[in-house]
Amino acid sequence: MDDRELLRTIRAQFALDWGGIHGFPHWERVRENGIRLAGGTGARLRVVELFAFLHDSRRESDGHDPGHGARAADLARYLAGRAFEIEAPDLELLVAACRDHSEGFTEGDVTVLTCWDADRLDLGRVGCRPRPDLLCTPAARGLIDWAFERSIR
């Protein structure tokens, strides 16, 4: 399946506003952030792209929503082999990135860290400027200004 099919599958079960702060426009910015970061971090690009589409896909609220990362990780496991193809080691990275993306961690596998930074760089959409000390990679620290300006538009 291509990403359009994956997005249709995700959208069919998405509980929030598709164009809202945790919806598709956010996922697209996270994807672009991740692609830019992966060039500097060496992250597994397909994992980063899938993370962008899946990490907030199981949110039940735009506010505090404990467990949304674990629900996204479960969806990633379920959709692997059905809506997208991925090798087992990369699936484990994707699951970890989704599960823990809102936990505030800053250490781990470079692909997982790149996913988290791609998401954190889009905090401008909710009125927060990304803090360098909460980013995981030097590549992300170098993109703060660019990403922030883009996220507040």
ROZA-601142 format. One record per residue (C-alpha): residue in three letters; z, x, y. Coordinates in pm, whole numbers, padded with zeros to 5 digits, always signed. Layout:
BEGIN
ALAZXY/...
//
This chain:
BEGIN
MET+00000+00000+00000/ASP-00059+00113+00354/ASP+00199+00087+00632/ARG+00063-00249+00748/GLU+00153-00400+00412/LEU+00493-00234+00421/LEU+00555-00373+00770/ARG+00448-00722+00662/THR+00694-00702+00375/ILE+00974-00584+00603/ARG+00894-00842+00870/ALA+00911-01126+00617/GLN+01281-01057+00565/PHE+01376-00924+00911/ALA+01658-01136+01057/LEU+01636-01035+01424/ASP+01384-01054+01708/TRP+01078-00852+01599/GLY+01033-00730+01957/GLY+01405-00681+02025/ILE+01617-00371+02070/HIS+01636-00308+01694/GLY+01287-00437+01613/PHE+00937-00303+01581/PRO+00902-00139+01928/HIS+01214+00067+01851/TRP+01075+00162+01510/GLU+00748+00277+01665/ARG+00932+00500+01914/VAL+01152+00640+01634/ARG+00837+00713+01434/GLU+00676+00899+01724/ASN+01001+01087+01794/GLY+01018+01182+01428/ILE+00659+01302+01411/ARG+00717+01524+01715/LEU+01043+01655+01572/ALA+00904+01722+01225/GLY+00655+01966+01371/GLY+00950+02180+01485/THR+01197+02118+01207/GLY+00974+02125+00900/ALA+01101+01784+00788/ARG+00919+01583+00521/LEU+00693+01373+00745/ARG+00648+01077+00510/VAL+01026+01038+00476/VAL+01059+01045+00856/GLU+00791+00778+00896/LEU+00940+00550+00631/PHE+01284+00593+00784/ALA+01151+00473+01120/PHE+01037+00145+00965/LEU+01334+00089+00734/HIS+01651+00216+00904/ASP+01726-00102+01105/SER+01526-00342+00889/ARG+01832-00506+00735/ARG+02033-00557+01051/GLU+02199-00894+01080/SER+02304-00845+01442/ASP+02197-00648+01748/GLY+02567-00578+01805/HIS+02815-00408+01575/ASP+02671-00438+01225/PRO+02861-00233+00970/GLY+02672-00190+00648/HIS+02324-00226+00795/GLY+02241+00132+00696/ALA+02351+00075+00337/ARG+02148-00247+00326/ALA+01844-00055+00456/ALA+01899+00212+00190/ASP+01907-00059-00078/LEU+01583-00206+00058/ALA+01421+00139+00053/ARG+01512+00175-00316/TYR+01381-00172-00391/LEU+01050-00124-00206/ALA+00980+00224-00346/GLY+00694+00187-00592/ARG+00633-00170-00475/ALA+00549-00142-00104/PHE+00517+00237-00076/GLU+00486+00540-00300/ILE+00732+00826-00277/GLU+00850+01106-00502/ALA+01206+01074-00635/PRO+01353+01366-00429/ASP+01201+01224-00110/LEU+01335+00877-00194/GLU+01684+01025-00215/LEU+01639+01180+00132/LEU+01515+00846+00268/VAL+01807+00659+00117/ALA+02058+00907+00260/ALA+01896+00895+00604/CYS+01899+00514+00613/ARG+02248+00477+00468/ASP+02419+00717+00708/HIS+02206+00694+01023/SER+02474+00527+01235/GLU+02769+00729+01104/GLY+02744+01004+01367/PHE+02693+01289+01119/THR+02518+01605+01242/GLU+02494+01819+00927/GLY+02281+01790+00617/ASP+01925+01823+00494/VAL+01677+01897+00772/THR+01466+01592+00687/VAL+01768+01362+00708/LEU+01877+01528+01033/THR+01530+01482+01178/CYS+01544+01110+01093/TRP+01881+01071+01263/ASP+01765+01259+01572/ALA+01448+01050+01594/ASP+01666+00739+01610/ARG+01926+00885+01848/LEU+01655+00995+02090/ASP+01574+00625+02147/LEU+01917+00532+02282/GLY+01777+00476+02631/ARG+01668+00130+02520/VAL+02037+00029+02518/GLY+02128+00216+02836/CYS+02256+00540+02682/ARG+02118+00887+02742/PRO+02121+01094+02419/ARG+02394+01359+02423/PRO+02286+01706+02310/ASP+02613+01759+02119/LEU+02542+01449+01907/LEU+02192+01559+01813/CYS+02139+01758+01496/THR+01849+01989+01574/PRO+01739+02220+01855/ALA+01402+02044+01846/ALA+01569+01714+01941/ARG+01767+01871+02223/GLY+01436+01985+02369/LEU+01297+01629+02368/ILE+01584+01445+02539/ASP+01417+01401+02877/TRP+01081+01294+02734/ALA+01234+01053+02482/PHE+01480+00904+02730/GLU+01210+00827+02986/ARG+00997+00666+02719/SER+01283+00460+02578/ILE+01379+00301+02910/ARG+01026+00178+02990/
//
